Amino acid sequence: MSPQRVISCSMGGELRVWDIESGKYIKKYDLNTFTTDPITTLKLSDGGILFMGCKDSNVYKIDMIKGKLNIVYEGHWS
C-alpha cells in the first residue's frame, strides 16, 4: 500500500505535501513555475501524479516525484 498524502495549495501558488499518518511535512512546490493564475482543482493519484485545474483554462499533469510538468491539456473552457 502506498503512503497516504495530504496536499494543499495557497492563493500564492505554493503547494505543500504532508504524510497523513505521521503528519510530517514532506515537500513544497512553487506552482508559479507552471502558471500564475489561481488553481481551482487538485487531484493526486496513487502514483504521485498531480492533476491541477486552473483559471487559465488548462489542466496540468505534474510528476510530484520528479517535480516536473509532464503535459498541459489546453482548452478546458467550462
Backbone torsions as a table, in degrees:
resi	resn	phi	psi	omega
1	MET	NA	131.9	-178.2
2	SER	-77.8	153.0	179.9
3	PRO	-63.2	142.5	178.8
4	GLN	-84.8	141.1	-176.7
5	ARG	-126.1	151.3	169.9
6	VAL	-115.3	132.2	176.6
7	ILE	-121.7	148.1	175.4
8	SER	-140.8	157.7	-179.4
9	CYS	-136.8	133.1	179.9
10	SER	-91.7	164.9	176.5
11	MET	-61.8	-24.4	179.9
12	GLY	-84.8	3.4	176.6
13	GLY	86.7	22.2	178.3
14	GLU	-102.4	122.6	178.8
15	LEU	-105.0	134.3	178.2
16	ARG	-123.9	147.6	-178.6
17	VAL	-126.0	134.2	176.8
18	TRP	-126.8	155.4	171.1
19	ASP	-81.8	124.7	-173.3
20	ILE	-68.6	-34.0	-176.6
21	GLU	-74.7	-47.3	-176.8
22	SER	-91.1	-18.9	-174.8
23	GLY	76.8	7.1	-177.0
24	LYS	-74.1	132.6	174.6
25	TYR	-69.3	131.4	-176.2
26	ILE	-104.7	-54.3	-172.8
27	LYS	-161.5	156.5	175.7
28	LYS	-121.3	139.9	177.3
29	TYR	-124.1	141.4	174.8
30	ASP	-96.7	103.6	-177.5
31	LEU	-74.2	-11.1	177.7
32	ASN	-65.0	-14.1	174.6
33	THR	-73.7	-19.3	178.2
34	PHE	-98.7	-43.9	-177.1
35	THR	-159.4	151.4	175.4
36	THR	-104.4	-1.6	177.6
37	ASP	-80.4	157.2	-179.6
38	PRO	-61.4	141.2	176.4
39	ILE	-84.6	132.1	-178.8
40	THR	-110.1	-24.3	-176.3
41	THR	-146.5	139.4	174.8
42	LEU	-131.9	138.3	174.0
43	LYS	-142.6	120.8	179.1
44	LEU	-104.7	122.7	179.1
45	SER	-82.4	165.3	177.5
46	ASP	-61.9	-25.9	-178.1
47	GLY	-87.3	9.3	178.1
48	GLY	83.0	18.5	177.2
49	ILE	-98.8	128.1	178.6
50	LEU	-104.5	127.1	171.9
51	PHE	-103.9	128.0	-173.6
52	MET	-128.0	117.9	175.7
53	GLY	-91.6	145.9	-170.8
54	CYS	-141.5	156.1	178.6
55	LYS	-64.4	-14.1	178.5
56	ASP	-79.9	9.5	177.7
57	SER	72.7	20.9	179.1
58	ASN	-119.2	156.4	170.2
59	VAL	-115.4	130.1	-177.1
60	TYR	-107.9	134.7	174.8
61	LYS	-107.8	116.6	-173.5
62	ILE	-122.0	130.1	174.7
63	ASP	-82.2	106.0	-176.5
64	MET	-70.5	-26.7	179.5
65	ILE	-69.5	-44.5	179.0
66	LYS	-88.2	-16.8	-177.9
67	GLY	69.5	33.1	-176.2
68	LYS	-125.3	144.9	173.9
69	LEU	-73.6	127.0	179.8
70	ASN	-94.1	-54.7	-173.3
71	ILE	-143.8	145.1	170.5
72	VAL	-113.5	119.3	175.5
73	TYR	-92.0	112.2	-173.3
74	GLU	-94.7	151.9	168.9
75	GLY	87.8	31.1	175.8
76	HIS	-88.9	94.9	-170.3
77	TRP	-84.0	-22.8	-176.2
78	SER	-122.4	NA	NA
